[in-house]
Amino acid sequence: MVVLAGTPINIEMGPAIAVERKIGRHHIAFFREISLGMDMSEMSDRYLESGMDLRRAKTTLVWIQNTYVMRH
């Protein structure tokens, strides 16, 4: 479990699902705001297509982190 901006996030990996996703500007904006300590539910409502679904926001955050780490 990782804590980011005061929010615990479970990063245990399950079975791989082959889905092609690309990081967009809205993902970068969401990641930036969470890194700055903003409220995750408000930022997910503002930047993500899933709205205020906190479960999906946390999943998206882990996906952004993993994708960024793999590319850099």
NORLINQUI-V584784 format. One record per residue. N is the residue number from 1. RES is the residue in three letters. PHI is phi in degrees with one decimal (* if undefined). PSI is psi in whole degrees, -180 to 180 (none if undefined). NEAR is the number of other C-alpha atoms within 12 Angstrom. Layout:
N,RES,PHI,PSI,NEAR
N,RES,PHI,PSI,NEAR
//
This chain:
1,MET,*,138,12
2,VAL,-117.9,145,15
3,VAL,-110.9,121,16
4,LEU,-125.2,122,24
5,ALA,55.4,38,19
6,GLY,79.5,2,14
7,THR,-109.4,120,21
8,PRO,-70.3,134,17
9,ILE,-128.8,125,24
10,ASN,-83.9,120,18
11,ILE,-111.2,22,19
12,GLU,-63.4,134,13
13,MET,-91.5,132,13
14,GLY,-96.2,-166,8
15,PRO,-63.6,143,6
16,ALA,-70.1,138,8
17,ILE,-119.8,125,8
18,ALA,-80.2,93,6
19,VAL,-130.1,125,7
20,GLU,-85.1,116,9
21,ARG,-126.9,149,12
22,LYS,-123.3,143,15
23,ILE,-75.8,127,21
24,GLY,-107.3,177,17
25,ARG,-59.3,-37,13
26,HIS,-66.2,-33,22
27,HIS,-68.1,-43,31
28,ILE,-63.0,-42,24
29,ALA,-63.0,-44,22
30,PHE,-60.2,-49,34
31,PHE,-60.8,-43,36
32,ARG,-60.9,-48,23
33,GLU,-65.1,-40,23
34,ILE,-64.7,-40,31
35,SER,-63.4,-29,21
36,LEU,-84.2,-1,15
37,GLY,94.6,12,18
38,MET,-73.4,161,20
39,ASP,-67.8,128,24
40,MET,-64.1,-41,36
41,SER,-67.0,-39,25
42,GLU,-66.5,-42,20
43,MET,-71.7,-34,31
44,SER,-68.4,-37,32
45,ASP,-64.7,-36,20
46,ARG,-76.5,-41,23
47,TYR,-110.5,-22,27
48,LEU,-106.6,150,29
49,GLU,-70.6,-17,18
50,SER,-80.0,-8,21
51,GLY,70.6,-139,20
52,MET,-90.4,24,19
53,ASP,-75.8,98,20
54,LEU,-63.3,-35,23
55,ARG,-61.5,-47,19
56,ARG,-70.6,-32,20
57,ALA,-64.0,-43,31
58,LYS,-65.5,-40,34
59,THR,-62.6,-42,26
60,THR,-64.2,-41,34
61,LEU,-61.4,-45,40
62,VAL,-63.1,-41,28
63,TRP,-61.8,-44,27
64,ILE,-61.8,-46,29
65,GLN,-60.8,-47,26
66,ASN,-64.5,-41,18
67,THR,-66.2,-42,20
68,TYR,-65.3,-43,17
69,VAL,-64.3,-40,10
70,MET,-66.3,-31,9
71,ARG,-89.4,-19,10
72,HIS,-122.0,none,7
//
